[in-house]
Amino acid sequence: MDRTRDSRTESGTARAVLEGGPVDLPTELRVLRHAPAGRTLKLPHRGGYEHFELAEEPRTGDGEGPLVFSWTMRTKIAE
């Protein structure tokens, strides 16, 4: 099995791709490993949080391919 292509490797994490959101969100944050605890991701960015929601499961039936998350909103960090 080619573990580089499996979306669920490395101790229960999954490959995730983030779509949308601010254009200055670094590329290295747009493709990441994520412990699939729910349908949302929240990333700190520019003094706030960027929120993403699961949009697509892996595109193939065997679990290959990334989970795709789409940007939903931005919130500020409470002080």
N, CA, C and O atoms as a GROMACS GRO file, in nm:
protein
  316
    1MET      N    1   0.084  -0.119   0.000
    1MET     CA    2   0.000   0.000   0.000
    1MET      C    3   0.088   0.125   0.000
    1MET      O    4   0.185   0.132   0.076
    2ASP      N    5   0.056   0.220  -0.082
    2ASP     CA    6   0.130   0.346  -0.088
    2ASP      C    7   0.075   0.440   0.019
    2ASP      O    8  -0.028   0.504  -0.002
    3ARG      N    9   0.144   0.449   0.134
    3ARG     CA   10   0.095   0.528   0.246
    3ARG      C   11   0.098   0.677   0.219
    3ARG      O   12   0.032   0.753   0.290
    4THR      N   13   0.171   0.723   0.118
    4THR     CA   14   0.171   0.866   0.087
    4THR      C   15   0.041   0.907   0.021
    4THR      O   16   0.008   1.026   0.018
    5ARG      N   17  -0.034   0.811  -0.032
    5ARG     CA   18  -0.160   0.844  -0.100
    5ARG      C   19  -0.280   0.819  -0.011
    5ARG      O   20  -0.390   0.864  -0.043
    6ASP      N   21  -0.263   0.748   0.100
    6ASP     CA   22  -0.374   0.716   0.189
    6ASP      C   23  -0.410   0.839   0.272
    6ASP      O   24  -0.322   0.899   0.333
    7SER      N   25  -0.538   0.876   0.274
    7SER     CA   26  -0.578   0.996   0.348
    7SER      C   27  -0.578   0.975   0.498
    7SER      O   28  -0.578   1.073   0.573
    8ARG      N   29  -0.577   0.850   0.546
    8ARG     CA   30  -0.584   0.825   0.689
    8ARG      C   31  -0.462   0.746   0.734
    8ARG      O   32  -0.469   0.626   0.758
    9THR      N   33  -0.350   0.815   0.745
    9THR     CA   34  -0.226   0.754   0.791
    9THR      C   35  -0.173   0.838   0.906
    9THR      O   36  -0.240   0.930   0.953
   10GLU      N   37  -0.053   0.806   0.950
   10GLU     CA   38   0.014   0.882   1.056
   10GLU      C   39  -0.072   0.896   1.182
   10GLU      O   40  -0.120   1.005   1.213
   11SER      N   41  -0.091   0.786   1.252
   11SER     CA   42  -0.157   0.785   1.383
   11SER      C   43  -0.298   0.842   1.381
   11SER      O   44  -0.332   0.925   1.465
   12GLY      N   45  -0.379   0.800   1.289
   12GLY     CA   46  -0.518   0.841   1.287
   12GLY      C   47  -0.545   0.980   1.232
   12GLY      O   48  -0.657   1.030   1.245
   13THR      N   49  -0.446   1.043   1.172
   13THR     CA   50  -0.470   1.173   1.110
   13THR      C   51  -0.511   1.153   0.965
   13THR      O   52  -0.494   1.046   0.909
   14ALA      N   53  -0.566   1.257   0.907
   14ALA     CA   54  -0.608   1.253   0.767
   14ALA      C   55  -0.549   1.373   0.694
   14ALA      O   56  -0.526   1.479   0.753
   15ARG      N   57  -0.525   1.355   0.564
   15ARG     CA   58  -0.482   1.469   0.483
   15ARG      C   59  -0.602   1.559   0.464
   15ARG      O   60  -0.713   1.512   0.437
   16ALA      N   61  -0.582   1.688   0.477
   16ALA     CA   62  -0.688   1.785   0.459
   16ALA      C   63  -0.640   1.897   0.368
   16ALA      O   64  -0.525   1.939   0.375
   17VAL      N   65  -0.730   1.943   0.284
   17VAL     CA   66  -0.703   2.055   0.194
   17VAL      C   67  -0.804   2.164   0.227
   17VAL      O   68  -0.924   2.137   0.237
   18LEU      N   69  -0.755   2.287   0.245
   18LEU     CA   70  -0.842   2.400   0.277
   18LEU      C   71  -0.865   2.485   0.153
   18LEU      O   72  -0.770   2.522   0.084
   19GLU      N   73  -0.991   2.514   0.124
   19GLU     CA   74  -1.025   2.596   0.009
   19GLU      C   75  -1.094   2.723   0.054
   19GLU      O   76  -1.170   2.723   0.150
   20GLY      N   77  -1.065   2.833  -0.016
   20GLY     CA   78  -1.126   2.961   0.017
   20GLY      C   79  -1.053   3.031   0.129
   20GLY      O   80  -0.943   2.992   0.166
   21GLY      N   81  -1.116   3.134   0.182
   21GLY     CA   82  -1.055   3.210   0.290
   21GLY      C   83  -0.961   3.317   0.240
   21GLY      O   84  -0.959   3.346   0.120
   22PRO      N   85  -0.883   3.376   0.330
   22PRO     CA   86  -0.795   3.485   0.292
   22PRO      C   87  -0.685   3.442   0.195
   22PRO      O   88  -0.630   3.332   0.207
   23VAL      N   89  -0.656   3.528   0.100
   23VAL     CA   90  -0.553   3.494   0.000
   23VAL      C   91  -0.414   3.487   0.061
   23VAL      O   92  -0.326   3.423   0.005
   24ASP      N   93  -0.393   3.552   0.176
   24ASP     CA   94  -0.261   3.548   0.238
   24ASP      C   95  -0.243   3.433   0.338
   24ASP      O   96  -0.144   3.429   0.410
   25LEU      N   97  -0.339   3.340   0.343
   25LEU     CA   98  -0.322   3.221   0.426
   25LEU      C   99  -0.210   3.138   0.364
   25LEU      O  100  -0.220   3.098   0.248
   26PRO      N  101  -0.103   3.111   0.440
   26PRO     CA  102   0.014   3.043   0.383
   26PRO      C  103  -0.020   2.909   0.319
   26PRO      O  104  -0.106   2.835   0.369
   27THR      N  105   0.047   2.879   0.210
   27THR     CA  106   0.025   2.755   0.137
   27THR      C  107   0.045   2.633   0.227
   27THR      O  108  -0.029   2.536   0.215
   28GLU      N  109   0.144   2.638   0.315
   28GLU     CA  110   0.170   2.523   0.401
   28GLU      C  111   0.055   2.495   0.499
   28GLU      O  112   0.046   2.385   0.553
   29LEU      N  113  -0.033   2.592   0.522
   29LEU     CA  114  -0.150   2.569   0.606
   29LEU      C  115  -0.269   2.516   0.526
   29LEU      O  116  -0.364   2.464   0.584
   30ARG      N  117  -0.264   2.528   0.394
   30ARG     CA  118  -0.377   2.485   0.310
   30ARG      C  119  -0.378   2.335   0.285
   30ARG      O  120  -0.483   2.280   0.250
   31VAL      N  121  -0.265   2.268   0.301
   31VAL     CA  122  -0.258   2.122   0.290
   31VAL      C  123  -0.191   2.075   0.418
   31VAL      O  124  -0.074   2.105   0.442
   32LEU      N  125  -0.265   2.003   0.500
   32LEU     CA  126  -0.215   1.968   0.633
   32LEU      C  127  -0.263   1.831   0.675
   32LEU      O  128  -0.347   1.770   0.608
   33ARG      N  129  -0.210   1.781   0.785
   33ARG     CA  130  -0.258   1.659   0.848
   33ARG      C  131  -0.346   1.702   0.963
   33ARG      O  132  -0.312   1.795   1.036
   34HIS      N  133  -0.457   1.636   0.979
   34HIS     CA  134  -0.556   1.679   1.076
   34HIS      C  135  -0.617   1.556   1.142
   34HIS      O  136  -0.649   1.459   1.074
   35ALA      N  137  -0.634   1.561   1.273
   35ALA     CA  138  -0.702   1.453   1.344
   35ALA      C  139  -0.852   1.475   1.328
   35ALA      O  140  -0.906   1.570   1.384
   36PRO      N  141  -0.919   1.391   1.253
   36PRO     CA  142  -1.059   1.415   1.221
   36PRO      C  143  -1.151   1.399   1.342
   36PRO      O  144  -1.211   1.294   1.362
   37ALA      N  145  -1.161   1.504   1.422
   37ALA     CA  146  -1.244   1.502   1.541
   37ALA      C  147  -1.384   1.555   1.513
   37ALA      O  148  -1.475   1.536   1.595
   38GLY      N  149  -1.403   1.620   1.402
   38GLY     CA  150  -1.534   1.676   1.370
   38GLY      C  151  -1.536   1.725   1.228
   38GLY      O  152  -1.449   1.692   1.147
   39ARG      N  153  -1.636   1.805   1.198
   39ARG     CA  154  -1.654   1.856   1.062
   39ARG      C  155  -1.596   1.995   1.044
   39ARG      O  156  -1.609   2.052   0.936
   40THR      N  157  -1.533   2.052   1.147
   40THR     CA  158  -1.481   2.189   1.137
   40THR      C  159  -1.335   2.197   1.177
   40THR      O  160  -1.285   2.115   1.255
   41LEU      N  161  -1.266   2.296   1.122
   41LEU     CA  162  -1.129   2.330   1.159
   41LEU      C  163  -1.125   2.479   1.190
   41LEU      O  164  -1.196   2.558   1.127
   42LYS      N  165  -1.044   2.517   1.288
   42LYS     CA  166  -1.027   2.658   1.324
   42LYS      C  167  -0.878   2.684   1.332
   42LYS      O  168  -0.808   2.625   1.414
   43LEU      N  169  -0.828   2.775   1.245
   43LEU     CA  170  -0.686   2.806   1.240
   43LEU      C  171  -0.659   2.948   1.282
   43LEU      O  172  -0.727   3.040   1.235
   44PRO      N  173  -0.561   2.972   1.371
   44PRO     CA  174  -0.526   3.110   1.405
   44PRO      C  175  -0.457   3.176   1.285
   44PRO      O  176  -0.371   3.116   1.220
   45HIS      N  177  -0.497   3.301   1.259
   45HIS     CA  178  -0.438   3.375   1.145
   45HIS      C  179  -0.467   3.523   1.163
   45HIS      O  180  -0.582   3.562   1.183
   46ARG      N  181  -0.364   3.606   1.156
   46ARG     CA  182  -0.375   3.754   1.164
   46ARG      C  183  -0.463   3.803   1.280
   46ARG      O  184  -0.552   3.885   1.259
   47GLY      N  185  -0.438   3.755   1.399
   47GLY     CA  186  -0.511   3.804   1.516
   47GLY      C  187  -0.655   3.756   1.524
   47GLY      O  188  -0.736   3.815   1.594
   48GLY      N  189  -0.686   3.650   1.454
   48GLY     CA  190  -0.821   3.594   1.456
   48GLY      C  191  -0.815   3.446   1.423
   48GLY      O  192  -0.709   3.384   1.426
   49TYR      N  193  -0.930   3.392   1.392
   49TYR     CA  194  -0.939   3.252   1.352
   49TYR      C  195  -1.011   3.242   1.219
   49TYR      O  196  -1.111   3.310   1.196
   50GLU      N  197  -0.960   3.157   1.133
   50GLU     CA  198  -1.027   3.124   1.007
   50GLU      C  199  -1.098   2.990   1.030
   50GLU      O  200  -1.037   2.894   1.077
   51HIS      N  201  -1.226   2.986   0.996
   51HIS     CA  202  -1.308   2.867   1.019
   51HIS      C  203  -1.334   2.797   0.886
   51HIS      O  204  -1.369   2.860   0.786
   52PHE      N  205  -1.318   2.665   0.887
   52PHE     CA  206  -1.341   2.582   0.769
   52PHE      C  207  -1.432   2.468   0.808
   52PHE      O  208  -1.425   2.417   0.920
   53GLU      N  209  -1.518   2.427   0.715
   53GLU     CA  210  -1.611   2.317   0.739
   53GLU      C  211  -1.590   2.210   0.633
   53GLU      O  212  -1.563   2.240   0.516
   54LEU      N  213  -1.603   2.084   0.674
   54LEU     CA  214  -1.585   1.972   0.582
   54LEU      C  215  -1.683   1.983   0.467
   54LEU      O  216  -1.805   1.989   0.487
   55ALA      N  217  -1.630   1.984   0.346
   55ALA     CA  218  -1.713   1.995   0.226
   55ALA      C  219  -1.718   1.864   0.150
   55ALA      O  220  -1.820   1.831   0.090
   56GLU      N  221  -1.608   1.787   0.151
   56GLU     CA  222  -1.600   1.663   0.075
   56GLU      C  223  -1.519   1.559   0.149
   56GLU      O  224  -1.413   1.587   0.205
   57GLU      N  225  -1.571   1.438   0.148
   57GLU     CA  226  -1.495   1.322   0.195
   57GLU      C  227  -1.397   1.285   0.084
   57GLU      O  228  -1.403   1.343  -0.024
   58PRO      N  229  -1.306   1.191   0.109
   58PRO     CA  230  -1.217   1.149   0.001
   58PRO      C  231  -1.296   1.112  -0.124
   58PRO      O  232  -1.404   1.054  -0.114
   59ARG      N  233  -1.242   1.145  -0.239
   59ARG     CA  234  -1.315   1.129  -0.365
   59ARG      C  235  -1.326   0.985  -0.413
   59ARG      O  236  -1.405   0.957  -0.504
   60THR      N  237  -1.251   0.895  -0.356
   60THR     CA  238  -1.259   0.756  -0.400
   60THR      C  239  -1.312   0.671  -0.287
   60THR      O  240  -1.302   0.709  -0.170
   61GLY      N  241  -1.366   0.557  -0.320
   61GLY     CA  242  -1.426   0.470  -0.220
   61GLY      C  243  -1.327   0.402  -0.128
   61GLY      O  244  -1.366   0.352  -0.023
   62ASP      N  245  -1.199   0.399  -0.164
   62ASP     CA  246  -1.102   0.330  -0.081
   62ASP      C  247  -1.032   0.423   0.019
   62ASP      O  248  -0.933   0.382   0.080
   63GLY      N  249  -1.081   0.546   0.037
   63GLY     CA  250  -1.025   0.637   0.136
   63GLY      C  251  -0.906   0.717   0.090
   63GLY      O  252  -0.847   0.791   0.169
   64GLU      N  253  -0.868   0.703  -0.038
   64GLU     CA  254  -0.756   0.782  -0.088
   64GLU      C  255  -0.804   0.922  -0.120
   64GLU      O  256  -0.923   0.944  -0.145
   65GLY      N  257  -0.714   1.014  -0.118
   65GLY     CA  258  -0.749   1.153  -0.146
   65GLY      C  259  -0.774   1.228  -0.017
   65GLY      O  260  -0.802   1.167   0.087
   66PRO      N  261  -0.765   1.358  -0.023
   66PRO     CA  262  -0.778   1.439   0.100
   66PRO      C  263  -0.923   1.468   0.136
   66PRO      O  264  -1.014   1.456   0.054
   67LEU      N  265  -0.942   1.506   0.262
   67LEU     CA  266  -1.068   1.564   0.306
   67LEU      C  267  -1.062   1.710   0.261
   67LEU      O  268  -0.958   1.774   0.277
   68VAL      N  269  -1.168   1.763   0.206
   68VAL     CA  270  -1.169   1.901   0.157
   68VAL      C  271  -1.256   1.984   0.251
   68VAL      O  272  -1.373   1.954   0.275
   69PHE      N  273  -1.195   2.091   0.304
   69PHE     CA  274  -1.265   2.183   0.392
   69PHE      C  275  -1.280   2.318   0.322
   69PHE      O  276  -1.185   2.366   0.261
   70SER      N  277  -1.397   2.377   0.330
   70SER     CA  278  -1.422   2.508   0.269
   70SER      C  279  -1.433   2.614   0.378
   70SER      O  280  -1.487   2.590   0.486
   71TRP      N  281  -1.380   2.732   0.348
   71TRP     CA  282  -1.382   2.844   0.442
   71TRP      C  283  -1.527   2.887   0.466
   71TRP      O  284  -1.606   2.896   0.371
   72THR      N  285  -1.561   2.914   0.592
   72THR     CA  286  -1.697   2.960   0.624
   72THR      C  287  -1.700   3.099   0.686
   72THR      O  288  -1.792   3.176   0.657
   73MET      N  289  -1.602   3.132   0.771
   73MET     CA  290  -1.603   3.265   0.834
   73MET      C  291  -1.473   3.292   0.905
   73MET      O  292  -1.387   3.205   0.917
   74ARG      N  293  -1.461   3.415   0.951
   74ARG     CA  294  -1.347   3.460   1.031
   74ARG      C  295  -1.401   3.518   1.161
   74ARG      O  296  -1.502   3.589   1.161
   75THR      N  297  -1.334   3.487   1.272
   75THR     CA  298  -1.370   3.547   1.401
   75THR      C  299  -1.244   3.609   1.461
   75THR      O  300  -1.132   3.570   1.426
   76LYS      N  301  -1.262   3.706   1.549
   76LYS     CA  302  -1.149   3.769   1.617
   76LYS      C  303  -1.121   3.693   1.747
   76LYS      O  304  -1.211   3.633   1.807
   77ILE      N  305  -0.994   3.698   1.789
   77ILE     CA  306  -0.955   3.638   1.916
   77ILE      C  307  -1.004   3.728   2.029
   77ILE      O  308  -0.979   3.848   2.029
   78ALA      N  309  -1.073   3.669   2.124
   78ALA     CA  310  -1.122   3.746   2.239
   78ALA      C  311  -1.005   3.786   2.327
   78ALA      O  312  -0.912   3.708   2.346
   79GLU      N  313  -1.010   3.906   2.378
   79GLU     CA  314  -0.900   3.953   2.463
   79GLU      C  315  -0.940   3.962   2.606
   79GLU      O  316  -0.859   4.001   2.690
   0.00000   0.00000   0.00000
